[in-house]
Amino acid sequence: MTHDACRAPDTARPGPAAAADPHAPAAPATSSAPAASGVPAVSGAPATSSAVAASGAPAASGAPAASGAPAPLPRRRGVEFSLLVLAVLLSVCGYCAVGLARGGAVPPGAAGYGGGLGALALLAHLAVRLRAPHADPLLLPIAVLLNGLGLVLIHRLDLETPGDRAAPAQLVWSTLGIGLFVATVVLLRDHRTLRRHAYVCGAAALVLLALPVLFPAVNGARIWIRFAGFSIQPGEFAKVLLALFFAGHLAAGRHALARTGRRLGPLRLPTGRVLGPVVAVWLLSVGVLVLERDLGTSLLFFGLFVVLLYVATGRTGWIAAGLLLAVAGAVAVGRLEPHVHGRVEDWLHPFASVEAGQGAGQLAQSLFSFAAGGMLGTGLGLGHSVLIGFAVKSDFVLATAGEELGLAGLAAILLLYGLLVHCGYRTGLALRDPFGRLLAVGLSSIVALQVFVIAGGVTGLIPLTGMAMPFLAQGGSSVVTNWIIVALLVRLSDRARREPGSGARTGAGAPVLAAAGTVPLEDGAARPDGGVPAR
């Protein structure tokens, strides 16, 4: 747009087309949004964006705005590399701090640990740089920092339990996870191809959930498959497959989901066809809770489905209905299942064993650890969280972080998780296709729900669930699955940042994926003009 085009209409000079044919009518502007500066669009030049620059700066010749295609956002791979260097340095500093606190000298393996972690981070960075150059620059550094900090915490606890060393195995699993991250980023060219296999993923998830029932219980829960000294937790992989299935199923039927049936007072009930799958998923989650005695997995799966159902329809009633069903199922099973009932009793009375003279239980020791940490913590390697005993490296690893890093360090860790989830949600808002939006929101919600359930359990907010903190806790299945989640988010954010400004803008009560509007989605659905650009 030239300087003369910003004048009043009676002084604007006609364009070349108007000069060639003065009787030709002016082409209407295609954008329904008025210019931000209040100046009307130039005759014959269609508006190509929902938001017009208020400054009136001239557009460069041949710029993407002239053809109607928004320019991709900056790649920022240099920013990602700088953050990766910082993440590796912080992890190495934590490793050295543990050695100095425990032995008074820098541990001899510090250089090897830093070099290995740096090499893995560089490999992942090169894969993103070559195959997903527009991806969000925060996703990979956050994952590397959390994984590196988790290795430091597990190594610190290994020093207290020399007969049960878990850090070497965790490093192997982390290497495998980063390898699968690289494979996913390189081989998955378009996330929309996953939609074709949504129901296959759903069937595979059900098989993985049912397998642990055939094996003996471990510590009261049937969530492990153990053979020949090797163990995996199939539920960790099932959560990614279920996210793919839910995203594909809800993206295909989101218009039917938005319809309502009969009215019951102030509430609008969904139709039977819509309510049926919801009840089936609720029964599945309760079945997992009863057969496998796993409260955390049950809450995670049902919470994931309710969140995606709300995102697909925009109806807040689904959140209320989901909470009521989850509470009803948890209360019923908590009273009938002895293992779950015992965890509820420990949650309600964490200091009952202390008052009875039997010593502090796990939850009480966890609360003592948080209290001993104070604001700034005791320092890495100087805490006593090992008194928690069993599962201190897995379920209660956050208690070690809270004691030795303090409230400040614990808040920083939770902020890292918040940034990771935030990046996923922004990616979902910026994607055009409903399947991609639901998948990005679903994967991010898995991380958010896990952090809430685990942090709430070890701090006494909710009963303990026995899940693993993403990247921090000991567990090969967990760290591998979380690296796959980050890889999918990287691929999704690359697509979103290549096509900025395509997200749906939703109002109160408007469906996130089925809002009425004029700009078509890639699959023919409608969305409002404009949106939230990807970062």
Secondary structure per residue as TSV (DSSP state, phi and psi in degrees):
chain	resnum	aa	ss	phi	psi
A	1	M	-	360.0	127.8
A	2	T	-	-86.4	173.1
A	3	H	S	-65.8	-36.1
A	4	D	G	-68.9	-26.1
A	5	A	G	-70.3	-14.8
A	6	C	G	-89.8	-0.6
A	7	R	S	-76.3	177.9
A	8	A	-	-65.1	157.6
A	9	P	T	-59.9	-32.9
A	10	D	T	-75.9	-12.3
A	11	T	T	-111.6	-3.6
A	12	A	-	-71.2	135.7
A	13	R	-	-81.8	142.2
A	14	P	-	-69.2	151.5
A	15	G	-	-76.8	178.4
A	16	P	H	-60.4	-36.8
A	17	A	H	-65.5	-39.6
A	18	A	H	-67.8	-34.0
A	19	A	H	-69.6	-33.5
A	20	A	H	-73.8	-35.3
A	21	D	-	-139.6	91.9
A	22	P	T	-65.3	-19.3
A	23	H	T	-89.5	-5.1
A	24	A	S	-73.1	135.4
A	25	P	-	-71.0	151.4
A	26	A	-	-72.9	141.1
A	27	A	-	-71.7	134.2
A	28	P	-	-71.8	150.8
A	29	A	-	-72.5	137.2
A	30	T	-	-85.3	-16.1
A	31	S	-	-86.6	136.5
A	32	S	-	-88.8	-5.1
A	33	A	S	-94.4	132.3
A	34	P	-	-70.7	158.2
A	35	A	-	-64.4	144.4
A	36	A	T	-66.5	-26.4
A	37	S	T	-88.6	-2.9
A	38	G	S	84.3	3.6
A	39	V	-	-91.8	132.9
A	40	P	-	-67.3	156.5
A	41	A	-	-69.4	153.2
A	42	V	-	-69.5	138.7
A	43	S	T	-62.5	132.5
A	44	G	T	84.4	-6.1
A	45	A	-	-115.0	102.2
A	46	P	-	-66.2	142.5
A	47	A	-	-71.2	135.0
A	48	T	-	-109.7	3.2
A	49	S	S	-143.2	155.9
A	50	S	S	-76.7	-15.3
A	51	A	S	-126.2	124.4
A	52	V	-	-102.3	138.5
A	53	A	-	-62.5	136.3
A	54	A	S	-80.5	-18.1
A	55	S	S	-79.6	-20.6
A	56	G	-	73.2	23.1
A	57	A	-	-65.9	145.1
A	58	P	-	-67.8	142.8
A	59	A	-	-85.3	141.8
A	60	A	-	-70.5	147.1
A	61	S	T	-67.1	133.5
A	62	G	T	76.9	9.9
A	63	A	-	-68.6	157.3
A	64	P	H	-58.3	-28.6
A	65	A	H	-62.1	-28.0
A	66	A	H	-70.1	-27.3
A	67	S	H	-98.1	-1.1
A	68	G	T	91.1	-2.8
A	69	A	-	-101.4	121.9
A	70	P	-	-67.3	146.0
A	71	A	-	-72.8	140.9
A	72	P	-	-61.8	151.4
A	73	L	-	-71.9	159.4
A	74	P	-	-55.8	149.0
A	75	R	-	-72.3	-44.0
A	76	R	-	60.9	34.6
A	77	R	H	-71.4	-28.3
A	78	G	H	-65.0	-38.8
A	79	V	H	-62.8	-43.1
A	80	E	H	-61.4	-43.0
A	81	F	H	-63.4	-41.8
A	82	S	H	-63.1	-42.3
A	83	L	H	-67.3	-33.3
A	84	L	H	-65.2	-41.9
A	85	V	H	-60.2	-43.4
A	86	L	H	-63.3	-41.0
A	87	A	H	-63.2	-43.2
A	88	V	H	-66.1	-41.8
A	89	L	H	-63.4	-41.4
A	90	L	H	-63.7	-39.4
A	91	S	H	-65.4	-42.5
A	92	V	H	-65.4	-39.5
A	93	C	H	-61.0	-40.7
A	94	G	H	-63.5	-40.0
A	95	Y	H	-63.2	-43.9
A	96	C	H	-66.8	-36.4
A	97	A	H	-63.1	-38.2
A	98	V	H	-63.8	-44.4
A	99	G	H	-63.5	-41.1
A	100	L	H	-66.2	-37.3
A	101	A	H	-72.8	-35.4
A	102	R	H	-90.2	-34.8
A	103	G	H	-124.1	-3.5
A	104	G	S	75.9	12.4
A	105	A	S	-150.3	157.6
A	106	V	-	-66.6	128.5
A	107	P	-	-62.8	143.3
A	108	P	T	-64.9	-21.8
A	109	G	T	-89.9	10.5
A	110	A	H	-64.3	-42.7
A	111	A	H	-65.1	-41.8
A	112	G	H	-65.5	-40.7
A	113	Y	H	-63.2	-46.6
A	114	G	H	-65.1	-40.1
A	115	G	H	-66.2	-41.7
A	116	G	H	-65.2	-46.1
A	117	L	H	-65.2	-38.9
A	118	G	H	-65.0	-39.1
A	119	A	H	-64.9	-42.5
A	120	L	H	-64.5	-41.4
A	121	A	H	-64.8	-39.1
A	122	L	H	-66.0	-40.3
A	123	L	H	-60.8	-45.4
A	124	A	H	-64.5	-39.0
A	125	H	H	-63.7	-41.4
A	126	L	H	-64.6	-38.8
A	127	A	H	-62.6	-42.5
A	128	V	H	-68.0	-41.5
A	129	R	H	-61.9	-37.1
A	130	L	H	-86.9	-37.3
A	131	R	H	-108.0	-22.5
A	132	A	-	-137.3	63.4
A	133	P	T	-66.2	-18.7
A	134	H	T	-99.5	9.7
A	135	A	S	-66.4	160.3
A	136	D	-	-61.6	128.4
A	137	P	T	-75.5	-4.2
A	138	L	T	-94.8	-23.1
A	139	L	H	-61.9	-53.9
A	140	L	H	-66.0	-46.4
A	141	P	H	-60.1	-37.4
A	142	I	H	-64.0	-43.9
A	143	A	H	-63.5	-42.1
A	144	V	H	-64.3	-42.7
A	145	L	H	-65.3	-44.7
A	146	L	H	-64.4	-41.5
A	147	N	H	-65.7	-42.3
A	148	G	H	-64.3	-41.0
A	149	L	H	-66.0	-37.0
A	150	G	H	-62.5	-41.0
A	151	L	H	-62.7	-38.5
A	152	V	H	-64.0	-45.7
A	153	L	H	-65.0	-40.1
A	154	I	H	-68.1	-40.6
A	155	H	H	-62.2	-39.5
A	156	R	H	-62.6	-40.1
A	157	L	H	-74.0	-27.3
A	158	D	H	-62.3	-31.7
A	159	L	T	-64.6	-24.8
A	160	E	T	-86.0	-21.1
A	161	T	-	-128.2	73.6
A	162	P	T	-61.7	-22.1
A	163	G	T	-83.2	-5.2
A	164	D	S	-138.2	77.6
A	165	R	-	-89.6	126.3
A	166	A	-	-115.0	-17.1
A	167	A	H	-62.6	-43.5
A	168	P	H	-59.2	-43.3
A	169	A	H	-66.7	-37.8
A	170	Q	H	-64.8	-35.0
A	171	L	H	-65.7	-38.3
A	172	V	H	-64.4	-45.0
A	173	W	H	-64.3	-37.3
A	174	S	H	-64.2	-39.0
A	175	T	H	-62.9	-43.3
A	176	L	H	-63.0	-41.0
A	177	G	H	-62.4	-43.4
A	178	I	H	-67.1	-34.8
A	179	G	H	-61.9	-42.2
A	180	L	H	-68.8	-32.4
A	181	F	H	-58.7	-48.8
A	182	V	H	-62.6	-43.9
A	183	A	H	-62.4	-41.4
A	184	T	H	-65.1	-45.4
A	185	V	H	-64.5	-38.1
A	186	V	H	-77.1	-43.5
A	187	L	H	-86.5	-29.9
A	188	L	-	-85.3	98.8
A	189	R	-	-79.0	-35.7
A	190	D	-	-142.8	123.9
A	191	H	G	-65.7	-21.5
A	192	R	G	-68.1	-17.7
A	193	T	G	-67.5	-22.7
A	194	L	G	-69.4	-22.1
A	195	R	G	-64.8	-28.0
A	196	R	G	-66.7	-23.7
A	197	H	G	-107.3	23.7
A	198	A	H	-62.2	-45.5
A	199	Y	H	-75.7	-28.3
A	200	V	H	-64.5	-40.6
A	201	C	H	-62.9	-39.9
A	202	G	H	-62.6	-43.5
A	203	A	H	-65.4	-42.0
A	204	A	H	-63.4	-37.1
A	205	A	H	-63.9	-41.1
A	206	L	H	-63.6	-39.4
A	207	V	H	-64.1	-43.9
A	208	L	H	-64.3	-35.8
A	209	L	H	-69.9	-31.2
A	210	A	H	-83.1	-22.6
A	211	L	G	-59.9	-44.5
A	212	P	G	-61.7	-19.3
A	213	V	G	-63.6	-26.9
A	214	L	G	-80.9	-6.9
A	215	F	S	-111.6	157.2
A	216	P	-	-65.8	154.4
A	217	A	-	-70.9	146.5
A	218	V	B	-120.2	116.1
A	219	N	T	57.3	35.2
A	220	G	T	90.8	-7.8
A	221	A	B	-124.3	144.0
A	222	R	-	-102.1	76.6
A	223	I	-	-127.3	4.2
A	224	W	-	-118.2	150.6
A	225	I	E	-117.6	116.8
A	226	R	E	-123.3	131.6
A	227	F	E	-158.5	137.5
A	228	A	T	53.3	39.3
A	229	G	T	74.9	6.8
A	230	F	E	-115.1	138.0
A	231	S	E	-137.0	142.2
A	232	I	E	-136.8	161.6
A	233	Q	-	-116.1	96.8
A	234	P	H	-60.7	-27.2
A	235	G	H	-61.5	-27.0
A	236	E	H	-64.7	-41.0
A	237	F	H	-77.1	-30.3
A	238	A	H	-64.7	-31.0
A	239	K	H	-66.3	-34.6
A	240	V	H	-70.6	-42.4
A	241	L	H	-64.2	-38.7
A	242	L	H	-67.4	-35.2
A	243	A	H	-62.8	-40.4
A	244	L	H	-64.6	-42.0
A	245	F	H	-66.3	-47.7
A	246	F	H	-60.5	-42.6
A	247	A	H	-63.0	-44.3
A	248	G	H	-67.2	-41.7
A	249	H	H	-67.9	-44.7
A	250	L	H	-73.8	-32.0
A	251	A	H	-66.3	-33.8
A	252	A	H	-75.4	-31.3
A	253	G	S	-118.5	28.1
A	254	R	H	-68.7	-29.5
A	255	H	H	-70.2	-39.3
A	256	A	H	-68.8	-32.4
A	257	L	H	-67.3	-29.7
A	258	A	H	-75.4	-15.0
A	259	R	-	-77.4	153.5
A	260	T	-	-121.6	158.5
A	261	G	-	-102.9	-122.0
A	262	R	-	-78.0	157.8
A	263	R	E	-99.1	132.5
A	264	L	E	-120.3	92.7
A	265	G	T	65.6	-128.8
A	266	P	T	-81.0	-4.4
A	267	L	E	-100.7	146.9
A	268	R	E	-107.1	113.3
A	269	L	-	-80.4	145.4
A	270	P	-	-72.9	165.3
A	271	T	-	-70.2	163.6
A	272	G	H	-62.5	-36.2
A	273	R	H	-63.6	-34.4
A	274	V	H	-80.0	-40.9
A	275	L	H	-70.9	-26.3
A	276	G	H	-56.7	-53.9
A	277	P	H	-60.1	-33.7
A	278	V	H	-64.8	-46.0
A	279	V	H	-64.0	-37.5
A	280	A	H	-62.8	-42.3
A	281	V	H	-66.7	-37.9
A	282	W	H	-62.7	-44.3
A	283	L	H	-63.7	-36.3
A	284	L	H	-63.2	-43.8
A	285	S	H	-65.1	-38.9
A	286	V	H	-67.2	-37.5
A	287	G	H	-62.7	-40.3
A	288	V	H	-61.8	-39.9
A	289	L	H	-65.4	-38.4
A	290	V	H	-77.8	-47.9
A	291	L	H	-77.2	-38.4
A	292	E	H	-102.5	-7.3
A	293	R	-	55.3	41.1
A	294	D	-	-119.0	97.0
A	295	L	H	-68.2	-38.1
A	296	G	H	-65.6	-46.1
A	297	T	H	-63.8	-39.6
A	298	S	H	-61.3	-47.7
A	299	L	H	-63.5	-38.1
A	300	L	H	-65.2	-47.5
A	301	F	H	-66.9	-44.8
A	302	F	H	-70.0	-39.6
A	303	G	H	-62.2	-39.2
A	304	L	H	-61.1	-44.5
A	305	F	H	-66.6	-40.8
A	306	V	H	-65.3	-41.5
A	307	V	H	-62.2	-45.8
A	308	L	H	-67.7	-33.4
A	309	L	H	-65.3	-39.7
A	310	Y	H	-66.1	-41.9
A	311	V	H	-63.9	-36.5
A	312	A	H	-73.9	-29.7
A	313	T	H	-111.9	-26.7
A	314	G	-	76.2	12.6
A	315	R	-	-98.6	115.3
A	316	T	T	-67.5	-17.3
A	317	G	H	-60.5	-27.8
A	318	W	H	-65.3	-36.2
A	319	I	H	-64.1	-46.4
A	320	A	H	-63.1	-44.2
A	321	A	H	-63.7	-40.5
A	322	G	H	-64.2	-41.6
A	323	L	H	-64.0	-42.2
A	324	L	H	-63.2	-44.2
A	325	L	H	-65.4	-40.8
A	326	A	H	-64.4	-43.3
A	327	V	H	-65.6	-42.7
A	328	A	H	-61.6	-45.3
A	329	G	H	-65.2	-42.0
A	330	A	H	-65.5	-40.5
A	331	V	H	-66.3	-43.0
A	332	A	H	-64.3	-47.1
A	333	V	H	-71.6	-34.5
A	334	G	H	-62.2	-27.5
A	335	R	H	-87.3	-26.3
A	336	L	H	-98.3	-31.9
A	337	E	-	-92.4	119.9
A	338	P	H	-61.4	-42.1
A	339	H	H	-63.2	-46.8
A	340	V	H	-67.5	-37.6
A	341	H	H	-63.1	-37.3
A	342	G	H	-63.8	-38.2
A	343	R	H	-69.1	-35.3
A	344	V	H	-66.5	-40.7
A	345	E	H	-64.4	-40.4
A	346	D	H	-63.1	-35.2
A	347	W	H	-70.1	-41.6
A	348	L	H	-71.4	-33.0
A	349	H	-	-132.5	73.0
A	350	P	T	-67.7	-24.3
A	351	F	T	-105.5	16.6
A	352	A	H	-64.4	-38.9
A	353	S	H	-68.7	-31.9
A	354	V	H	-67.2	-43.2
A	355	E	H	-67.0	-27.5
A	356	A	T	-85.8	0.5
A	357	G	T	78.1	19.3
A	358	Q	S	-101.2	3.0
A	359	G	-	90.4	166.0
A	360	A	-	-78.9	138.2
A	361	G	-	-82.1	-173.1
A	362	Q	H	-63.2	-48.2
A	363	L	H	-65.8	-38.9
A	364	A	H	-64.3	-42.6
A	365	Q	H	-64.4	-35.4
A	366	S	H	-63.6	-43.8
A	367	L	H	-65.5	-36.7
A	368	F	H	-62.6	-38.4
A	369	S	H	-64.0	-44.6
A	370	F	H	-63.0	-39.9
A	371	A	H	-67.2	-38.1
A	372	A	H	-69.0	-26.8
A	373	G	H	-69.1	-32.6
A	374	G	T	62.3	-146.4
A	375	M	T	-80.8	-43.7
A	376	L	T	-111.2	-5.5
A	377	G	-	85.2	167.1
A	378	T	S	-83.8	-15.4
A	379	G	-	104.8	145.1
A	380	L	T	-61.1	128.8
A	381	G	T	90.4	-2.3
A	382	L	-	-113.6	6.6
A	383	G	-	-91.4	-179.7
A	384	H	-	-129.2	31.5
A	385	S	G	-67.7	-14.0
A	386	V	G	-62.2	-18.3
A	387	L	G	-64.8	-15.9
A	388	I	G	-60.3	-33.3
A	389	G	-	87.9	-130.5
A	390	F	T	-58.3	140.3
A	391	A	T	69.5	18.5
A	392	V	T	-68.1	-25.0
A	393	K	T	-90.2	-9.3
A	394	S	T	-118.8	-80.0
A	395	D	T	-65.0	-34.3
A	396	F	T	-110.3	21.5
A	397	V	H	-64.6	-25.9
A	398	L	H	-67.7	-26.9
A	399	A	H	-67.3	-36.7
A	400	T	H	-63.5	-43.3
A	401	A	H	-63.1	-40.3
A	402	G	H	-67.1	-35.7
A	403	E	H	-76.3	-43.6
A	404	E	H	-91.1	-20.8
A	405	L	H	-107.3	-12.0
A	406	G	H	76.5	-176.9
A	407	L	H	-63.2	-34.9
A	408	A	H	-64.5	-47.2
A	409	G	H	-66.7	-38.8
A	410	L	H	-63.9	-41.1
A	411	A	H	-63.7	-37.7
A	412	A	H	-64.0	-40.3
A	413	I	H	-64.1	-44.6
A	414	L	H	-65.5	-33.2
A	415	L	H	-66.3	-35.6
A	416	L	H	-62.1	-44.7
A	417	Y	H	-62.4	-40.2
A	418	G	H	-61.9	-40.4
A	419	L	H	-64.6	-39.9
A	420	L	H	-62.2	-45.1
A	421	V	H	-66.8	-39.7
A	422	H	H	-59.9	-43.5
A	423	C	H	-61.3	-40.3
A	424	G	H	-65.8	-41.2
A	425	Y	H	-67.1	-40.5
A	426	R	H	-63.4	-36.8
A	427	T	H	-63.1	-42.9
A	428	G	H	-62.0	-38.6
A	429	L	H	-67.6	-28.9
A	430	A	H	-90.3	-15.1
A	431	L	-	-76.2	150.5
A	432	R	S	-85.9	-44.4
A	433	D	S	-80.1	138.1
A	434	P	H	-59.2	-36.6
A	435	F	H	-63.0	-43.9
A	436	G	H	-63.5	-40.2
A	437	R	H	-62.8	-47.8
A	438	L	H	-65.3	-37.6
A	439	L	H	-66.5	-43.5
A	440	A	H	-63.1	-43.9
A	441	V	H	-66.3	-39.5
A	442	G	H	-65.2	-46.1
A	443	L	H	-63.5	-40.6
A	444	S	H	-66.5	-37.2
A	445	S	H	-67.7	-31.2
A	446	I	H	-59.1	-47.0
A	447	V	H	-64.1	-44.5
A	448	A	H	-63.0	-44.8
A	449	L	H	-65.4	-40.3
A	450	Q	H	-62.3	-46.1
A	451	V	H	-62.2	-42.5
A	452	F	H	-64.3	-45.5
A	453	V	H	-65.8	-42.0
A	454	I	H	-74.0	-49.2
A	455	A	H	-61.8	-38.5
A	456	G	H	-65.8	-34.0
A	457	G	H	-70.5	-45.6
A	458	V	H	-77.5	-15.4
A	459	T	T	-99.9	0.7
A	460	G	T	84.4	12.6
A	461	L	S	-75.3	-39.9
A	462	I	S	-135.8	167.8
A	463	P	-	-62.5	152.9
A	464	L	-	-64.0	143.9
A	465	T	-	-119.6	-19.1
A	466	G	-	80.4	24.1
A	467	M	-	-95.5	167.2
A	468	A	-	-102.3	135.0
A	469	M	-	-66.8	127.3
A	470	P	T	-54.8	126.6
A	471	F	T	71.3	-30.8
A	472	L	T	-83.9	-41.0
A	473	A	S	-83.5	156.6
A	474	Q	S	-66.5	136.3
A	475	G	-	151.4	112.0
A	476	G	H	-67.8	-44.4
A	477	S	H	-60.3	-39.0
A	478	S	H	-67.4	-47.7
A	479	V	H	-68.5	-35.3
A	480	V	H	-65.6	-44.7
A	481	T	H	-63.3	-40.8
A	482	N	H	-67.4	-33.6
A	483	W	H	-67.5	-35.1
A	484	I	H	-65.7	-39.8
A	485	I	H	-60.6	-45.3
A	486	V	H	-63.6	-38.8
A	487	A	H	-61.8	-43.8
A	488	L	H	-64.8	-39.4
A	489	L	H	-65.3	-37.0
A	490	V	H	-62.2	-45.4
A	491	R	H	-64.5	-41.6
A	492	L	H	-66.0	-41.8
A	493	S	H	-69.1	-29.7
A	494	D	H	-62.7	-43.6
A	495	R	H	-63.9	-42.1
A	496	A	H	-66.2	-41.0
A	497	R	H	-77.5	-17.4
A	498	R	H	-73.0	-27.3
A	499	E	S	-126.1	71.3
A	500	P	T	-69.9	159.1
A	501	G	T	74.8	20.8
A	502	S	-	-107.3	4.5
A	503	G	-	-74.8	157.0
A	504	A	-	-84.2	135.3
A	505	R	-	-99.5	120.3
A	506	T	-	-115.2	147.0
A	507	G	-	-103.3	-173.6
A	508	A	T	-65.1	124.6
A	509	G	T	79.2	0.4
A	510	A	-	-87.6	139.5
A	511	P	-	-61.5	136.8
A	512	V	T	-69.1	-36.1
A	513	L	T	-107.3	-8.3
A	514	A	T	-128.4	27.5
A	515	A	-	-69.2	146.6
A	516	A	-	-73.4	144.3
A	517	G	-	-176.5	-167.1
A	518	T	S	-119.3	-15.2
A	519	V	E	-95.2	119.8
A	520	P	E	-74.1	145.6
A	521	L	-	-80.4	174.2
A	522	E	T	-65.1	-26.3
A	523	D	T	-99.5	11.7
A	524	G	S	98.3	-8.9
A	525	A	-	-72.4	165.0
A	526	A	E	-105.1	150.1
A	527	R	E	-143.1	158.6
A	528	P	-	-66.9	155.6
A	529	D	S	-68.5	143.4
A	530	G	-	88.2	-171.1
A	531	G	-	163.0	-172.6
A	532	V	-	-100.1	115.6
A	533	P	-	-70.6	150.9
A	534	A	-	-72.2	150.7
A	535	R	-	-76.6	360.0
